[in-house]
Amino acid sequence: MRVTVAPLALAVMLPAVAWAEPAPPPPSPWEVNLGGRLIYASGYTTWNTQAPSGSPNVLSELTWRGVDSLVSEIHADAVFRDRLVLQGTVGVGPIIGGAFLDSDFAGDDRQNRFSHTRSDVTGETLIYSSIDVGFRLVSWTQPHSAVRGYLQAFTGYQFWIEYYEASGANGSFSIPDDVVVVEETFTFQSIRLGAEAKVPVYKGLALRLRGVYLPWTRTDLRDNHPLRGDLEQNPSFKAKAEGGTGYQLEGAVLYDLGNRFSVEAGFRYWKINSGDGTFTARTTSGDSKSKLNEIIIERYGPWAGMSYRF
């Protein structure tokens, strides 16, 4: 009887084993979000310098005003075991419009202006990138919400470059509109310290807030005046500064569409101030050095985007 029952029991069990569902794979320790944004960024870039003697304390001031750009941005965020955070961003945008203003002064504090011209901005490219590493301090879920909330802090590096070209001039003197009068390239390399929070609201709706402080920035300027025969070319002027500061503020509304997709819209504000530094005029008779007072960039505007969660 024992010999008969054992083979029968084995025969019944074998099909069950063969048809059993395989165990599901363990969940990945990584959560990755990849997305894109379209940003309408407006603002200005301005800089000024002293005379070599120190007076006037603002000898020359140049401003790129109303330089609107339509920036395409790609961003990626990865979180390991809901703790370690890695994130990166790249943005590129061409010019939409703007004006270049060039003023010179004979007295301190922008007094006794003796020259002023306005030119059309005919070329601009804005490129920036950043990479950060951080730590998710806390995360939570909320009743009636499909979105997970969190608070995280991070530090990283930011690279920012702007290229400008202006043509023609009107004011103290006139130059035809099709003649390039100045080309300038600004480069900013910054350390980043920041925090970000996502706050669930209801179902797929959430708010996201981000603040970034730039405690240290290295700034470089290269300026080319192709019509100035008394100046060297490429560059005609150059400037550098170290230790400048800045910040970036951002607020957004997000909605989780399901199937790992989400959409978002928000508003962003950037500002960087180089602080003072060294300014060099490269004349055909030799270099002349003076003080760079500051280089300031400011950008702000709305954006909209979409992301996918892996």
Secondary structure, DSSP 8 states (H G I E B T S, - for coil): -HHHHHHHHHHHHHHHHHTS--------SEEEEEEEEEEEEEEEEEEEE--TTS-SSS-EEEEEEEEEEEEEEEEEEEEETTTEEEEEEEEEEEEEEEEEEEEEEEETTTEEEEEEEEEEEEEEEEEEEEEEEEEEEEEE--TTB-S-EEEEEEEEEEEEEEEEEEEEEEESS-EEEEEEEEEEEEEEEEEEEEEEEEEEEEBTEEEEEEEEEEEEEEEEEEEE-TT-TTB-SS-SEEEEEES-EEEEEEEEEEEEEETTEEEEEEEEEEEEE--SEEEEEEETTEEEEEEEEEEEEEEEEEEEEEEEE-
